[in-house]
Each structure stands twice: as C-alpha cells, then as structure tokens.
Amino acid sequence: MYRFLLSRRWLGGLALAVVVALGCVLLGMWQWDRREQQLERNALVTGNYDRPSAALTALLPEAPADLPDGTEWTPVELSGRYLPEASLLLRNRPLDGRPGYHSLVPFEADGGAVLLVDRGWLPIGATGAGPDDVPAPPDGEVRAVVRLRPAEPVATRDAPGGQVYRIDPRQAAASLPGPAADGLRTGAYGVLASEQPSAASAPLPLPRPPHDEGPHLSYSLQWFVFALGALVAFVVLVRRTAGDDDRRPAVRPRRRPSAEDEEDALLDAAERADSTPRAG
C-alpha cells in the first residue's frame, strides 16, 4: 500500500521533513541553553547582591586578575578617593527606553588598588553628543560600596574623546598617573551602591538587575512543537495519499487473447465477409 514511498519524490519529502525537524530541535535547544544561562545569572544576583561587603583585595588581590567565578554582584567596600581626571562616559546605554550614558570614574582605594566605578546613568543632552551635565564625584576621602562585575569585551570601534562603548578598565589607564595605572584592576569594575559623603548632584543609580528568565522557555517549547509538527504533517500527507490510492477503482490488466480467441475472431470475420451483399 505504501510502495509509493520509495519514489524519489516521497524520499525527498521525508528528507525535507527530517531536516526541518532537526533544525527546529537545534533552535529549541539553543533557547533552552539561553534560559539556563539566564537562570545562572539570576542565581548570582540572588546569592550575591545583598551580601555583606567584602574587601576589594580579598576578591581582586592583583591588578590584572579576572573576577573569580561566582562572585559577580558581590559588594565590596572602598575607602579612598576618586580620580576624576580619568573619567569616561559610556555611550549608548538606555534606561527604561531612554537613551543615555553612564559616568565611569576610577577610584583609588587606600593601599593603592584602583577600581573603575560606574556611578550611574545620565540622560542624553540636547546636542546628542553627550549629557548636558556630568556631576563630579565627591572630593577628598570617600567611603563607597560598589558591586563587582567582570570587565566587558574590548570594543572594535572608536568613540569620541573621553567616551567608550564598553566598560573596559584598561581604557582609563592612559589618563591615570603611573602608580594608579599600576594598581588598576583591569578584570572587573564596580557599580556604585552608596558613597559617603554624597555628592551635591549625582547620576541616577542603576536599578537592580531584573530577576526573570525571559521568554526562552516558551520559545524553546515552540520550536520543539514545530519539530514534531513537521514530522506529523509528513505522516498525515502519507496516510492521505495512501487512502486516495485505496479508494481509486482497480484497473484490470488486459488479457492477451488465446489461440482459440484469435481463431474465433478469424471465423467471425470470414462469416461477416460472406454475408455481406456484393454490388452488381
């Protein structure tokens, strides 16, 4: 009944259905993996965001060291002074749908360790080239609490002077005096949580990271359903085609006439010729 499946047309259809199903499964697994990554990030926020403050040198004892695994968002307490001469503006960082910048200022802690601090968000200015006003950090001795985050990858495009596209602490090193540049922690930066004394005006504090897993689970399930749908559609088409073949009336093969049939046909033809009236 299903002998037609061996034809080139149906084998090609089966191959197409399998390829579509495999593609959908791979996309579903990719979305599932993205969900797992988001759950890991959520776990870091839950476990570290509200922890008691640690010492910066306990997590980043050396200048070039990367942030240890599992410590992102851990608060650290700094005591020292800001270095506003090496300030930077981080471009293209929207907040609640509004375009803007982040204010990045290095902080030199007592003991020589230097950490680039993201002090918060600033709205884009009237000209679009930068904020209308960049509040200065507090002068003199400051006690600050920041939450550590890993440095971002280096940007591949150039930004206007004093501005950057990524938070890469090494970009601030050129404006730091020698000893401060040597103590710069290049593998991480801090997001400002609090500072004493407070500045007269300050950027808008960055909000707590959202604690949701996004749409990845629903997208993943949708792709798996699409994969199943591709195979089911092929099976339905096969069964429908087979049913049409069963309902089609059978065509009997023509029987080859036997010798007796041929002889009878010759005799009939001769009799008809004899019985036909002749003219004249």
C-alpha positions as CSV (number, residue, x, y, z in Angstrom):
1,M,0.0,0.0,0.0
2,Y,2.9,2.3,0.8
3,R,5.1,1.3,-2.1
4,F,4.9,4.9,-3.5
5,L,7.1,6.0,-0.6
6,L,10.1,4.5,-2.4
7,S,9.7,7.0,-5.2
8,R,12.3,9.9,-5.4
9,R,9.6,12.5,-4.7
10,W,8.5,10.9,-1.4
11,L,12.0,10.2,-0.3
12,G,12.9,13.8,-0.9
13,G,9.8,14.9,1.1
14,L,10.8,12.7,4.0
15,A,14.4,14.1,4.0
16,L,13.0,17.6,4.0
17,A,10.7,16.9,7.0
18,V,13.6,15.4,8.9
19,V,15.8,18.4,8.1
20,V,13.1,20.9,9.2
21,A,12.5,18.9,12.4
22,L,16.2,18.7,13.3
23,G,16.6,22.5,12.6
24,C,13.7,23.2,15.0
25,V,15.1,20.9,17.6
26,L,18.5,22.7,17.5
27,L,16.8,26.1,17.8
28,G,14.8,24.8,20.7
29,M,18.0,23.5,22.4
30,W,19.7,26.9,21.8
31,Q,16.8,28.7,23.5
32,W,16.9,26.2,26.4
33,D,20.6,26.9,26.8
34,R,20.0,30.6,26.9
35,R,17.4,30.0,29.6
36,E,19.9,28.0,31.6
37,Q,22.4,30.9,31.3
38,Q,19.8,33.4,32.5
39,L,18.9,31.2,35.5
40,E,22.6,31.1,36.4
41,R,22.8,34.9,36.2
42,N,19.7,35.2,38.3
43,A,21.2,32.9,40.9
44,L,24.3,35.1,41.1
45,V,22.1,38.2,41.7
46,T,20.1,36.4,44.4
47,G,23.1,35.0,46.2
48,N,25.5,38.0,46.0
49,Y,23.6,41.2,45.6
50,D,22.7,41.7,49.2
51,R,25.6,40.0,50.8
52,P,27.7,41.9,53.4
53,S,30.5,43.9,51.9
54,A,33.9,42.3,51.4
55,A,37.3,43.8,50.9
56,L,38.3,44.5,47.3
57,T,41.7,42.8,47.8
58,A,40.0,39.7,49.0
59,L,38.4,39.2,45.6
60,L,40.9,41.0,43.4
61,P,44.3,40.8,45.1
62,E,46.3,41.5,41.9
63,A,45.9,44.2,39.3
64,P,45.5,42.0,36.2
65,A,43.4,39.3,37.8
66,D,39.9,38.5,36.5
67,L,36.9,38.4,38.7
68,P,36.6,35.0,40.3
69,D,33.7,32.8,39.1
70,G,30.6,33.0,41.2
71,T,31.4,36.4,42.7
72,E,29.7,38.8,40.3
73,W,27.5,41.4,42.0
74,T,29.4,40.9,45.3
75,P,29.5,44.2,47.3
76,V,33.0,45.5,48.3
77,E,33.8,48.5,50.5
78,L,36.3,51.0,49.3
79,S,37.9,53.8,51.3
80,G,40.0,56.3,49.3
81,R,39.4,59.0,46.7
82,Y,38.0,59.3,43.2
83,L,40.3,60.2,40.3
84,P,38.1,62.4,38.2
85,E,40.9,63.3,35.7
86,A,40.5,59.8,34.2
87,S,36.7,60.0,34.0
88,L,34.9,58.4,31.0
89,L,31.4,58.4,29.5
90,L,29.9,55.1,28.5
91,R,27.9,55.6,25.3
92,N,24.6,54.0,24.2
93,R,23.3,52.7,27.5
94,P,19.5,53.2,27.5
95,L,17.4,53.1,30.7
96,D,13.7,52.4,30.6
97,G,13.7,53.1,26.9
98,R,15.5,56.4,27.2
99,P,18.9,56.9,25.5
100,G,21.8,57.9,27.8
101,Y,25.3,57.5,29.2
102,H,27.0,56.0,32.2
103,S,29.5,58.0,34.2
104,L,32.7,56.0,34.8
105,V,35.3,57.3,37.3
106,P,38.3,55.4,38.7
107,F,38.5,55.1,42.5
108,E,41.9,54.8,44.3
109,A,41.5,52.8,47.5
110,D,43.8,53.0,50.4
111,G,46.7,50.7,49.7
112,G,46.9,51.5,46.0
113,A,44.3,49.3,44.4
114,V,42.3,51.2,41.7
115,L,38.9,50.2,40.5
116,L,36.8,51.8,37.7
117,V,33.4,52.7,39.2
118,D,30.2,53.0,37.3
119,R,28.5,55.9,39.2
120,G,25.2,55.7,37.3
121,W,23.1,56.8,34.4
122,L,22.9,60.3,32.7
123,P,20.3,61.3,30.1
124,I,21.4,62.3,26.6
125,G,21.9,66.0,26.1
126,A,20.3,68.5,23.8
127,T,23.0,68.1,21.1
128,G,23.2,64.3,21.3
129,A,27.0,64.4,21.7
130,G,26.9,63.7,25.4
131,P,25.0,64.6,28.6
132,D,24.2,68.3,29.2
133,D,25.8,68.0,32.7
134,V,28.2,65.4,34.2
135,P,28.1,65.6,38.0
136,A,31.5,65.5,39.6
137,P,32.2,62.8,42.3
138,P,32.8,63.8,45.9
139,D,36.2,65.4,46.7
140,G,38.6,64.1,49.3
141,E,38.3,61.0,51.4
142,V,35.3,58.9,50.4
143,R,33.8,55.6,51.6
144,A,32.0,53.8,48.9
145,V,30.2,50.4,48.4
146,V,30.3,49.0,44.9
147,R,29.1,45.7,43.4
148,L,31.7,43.9,41.3
149,R,31.1,43.0,37.7
150,P,33.5,41.5,35.1
151,A,35.1,43.8,32.6
152,E,33.3,43.9,29.2
153,P,35.0,42.8,26.0
154,V,37.0,45.4,24.1
155,A,35.0,47.5,21.6
156,T,36.0,47.2,18.0
157,R,35.1,50.8,17.0
158,D,36.4,54.1,18.1
159,A,34.4,56.6,20.2
160,P,34.8,60.3,20.6
161,G,37.4,61.6,23.1
162,G,36.6,60.8,26.7
163,Q,33.9,58.3,25.7
164,V,33.8,54.5,25.3
165,Y,31.4,51.8,24.0
166,R,32.4,49.1,26.6
167,I,33.4,49.1,30.2
168,D,37.0,48.0,29.8
169,P,39.1,49.5,32.7
170,R,42.2,49.5,30.6
171,Q,40.7,52.4,28.6
172,A,41.1,54.6,31.7
173,A,44.7,53.6,32.3
174,A,46.1,56.1,29.8
175,S,44.7,59.1,31.9
176,L,45.9,57.7,35.2
177,P,49.2,58.6,36.9
178,G,51.8,55.8,36.9
179,P,51.2,54.4,40.3
180,A,47.5,54.4,39.9
181,A,47.7,52.8,36.5
182,D,49.8,50.0,38.0
183,G,47.2,49.3,40.6
184,L,44.2,49.4,38.2
185,R,42.1,46.2,38.4
186,T,41.6,45.5,34.8
187,G,39.5,42.4,35.1
188,A,36.5,44.0,36.8
189,Y,34.7,47.2,37.6
190,G,32.2,48.3,40.3
191,V,28.6,49.5,40.1
192,L,28.1,52.2,42.8
193,A,25.7,51.2,45.6
194,S,26.4,54.1,48.0
195,E,29.1,56.7,48.9
196,Q,29.8,58.9,51.9
197,P,29.9,61.8,51.7
198,S,27.4,62.1,49.0
199,A,27.9,64.4,46.0
200,A,25.8,67.6,45.6
201,S,24.3,66.0,42.5
202,A,24.9,62.5,41.1
203,P,23.9,60.3,38.2
204,L,20.8,58.2,38.5
205,P,21.6,55.0,40.4
206,L,21.4,51.9,38.2
207,P,18.5,49.6,39.1
208,R,18.7,46.1,40.5
209,P,19.0,43.6,37.6
210,P,15.7,42.0,36.6
211,H,15.0,38.6,38.1
212,D,13.1,36.8,35.3
213,E,14.2,34.1,32.9
214,G,12.8,35.9,29.9
215,P,10.8,34.2,27.1
216,H,13.4,31.5,26.4
217,L,11.3,28.6,27.9
218,S,8.2,29.4,25.8
219,Y,10.4,29.9,22.7
220,S,12.1,26.6,23.3
221,L,8.8,24.7,23.6
222,Q,7.5,26.3,20.5
223,W,10.5,25.1,18.5
224,F,10.0,21.6,19.8
225,V,6.4,21.7,18.8
226,F,7.3,22.9,15.3
227,A,9.8,19.9,15.0
228,L,7.0,17.5,15.9
229,G,4.6,19.3,13.6
230,A,6.9,18.8,10.6
231,L,7.0,15.0,11.1
232,V,3.3,14.8,11.8
233,A,2.5,16.8,8.7
234,F,4.5,14.3,6.6
235,V,2.8,11.3,8.2
236,V,-0.6,12.8,7.6
237,L,0.2,13.5,4.0
238,V,1.4,9.9,3.5
239,R,-1.8,8.5,5.0
240,R,-4.0,10.7,3.0
241,T,-2.2,9.8,-0.2
242,A,-2.4,6.1,0.7
243,G,-6.2,6.4,1.3
244,D,-6.7,8.1,-2.0
245,D,-5.0,5.1,-3.7
246,D,-7.2,2.6,-1.8
247,R,-10.4,4.4,-2.9
248,R,-9.3,4.6,-6.6
249,P,-11.0,1.7,-8.7
250,A,-8.7,-1.0,-9.7
251,V,-7.8,-1.2,-13.3
252,R,-7.8,-4.8,-14.6
253,P,-4.9,-5.6,-16.9
254,R,-5.9,-6.5,-20.4
255,R,-5.7,-10.3,-21.0
256,R,-3.7,-11.4,-24.1
257,P,-6.1,-13.3,-26.5
258,S,-5.5,-17.0,-26.7
259,A,-5.1,-19.0,-29.9
260,E,-8.7,-20.1,-29.7
261,D,-9.8,-16.4,-29.4
262,E,-7.8,-15.5,-32.4
263,E,-9.3,-18.4,-34.4
264,D,-12.8,-17.5,-33.4
265,A,-12.2,-13.9,-34.4
266,L,-10.9,-15.0,-37.9
267,L,-14.0,-17.2,-38.4
268,D,-16.3,-14.4,-37.4
269,A,-14.7,-12.0,-39.8
270,A,-15.0,-14.6,-42.6
271,E,-18.7,-15.1,-41.9
272,R,-19.3,-11.4,-42.0
273,A,-17.5,-11.1,-45.3
274,D,-19.6,-13.9,-46.8
275,S,-22.9,-12.5,-45.6
276,T,-22.1,-9.0,-47.0
277,P,-24.1,-8.4,-50.2
278,R,-22.0,-7.8,-53.3
279,A,-22.7,-4.9,-55.7
280,G,-23.9,-5.8,-59.3
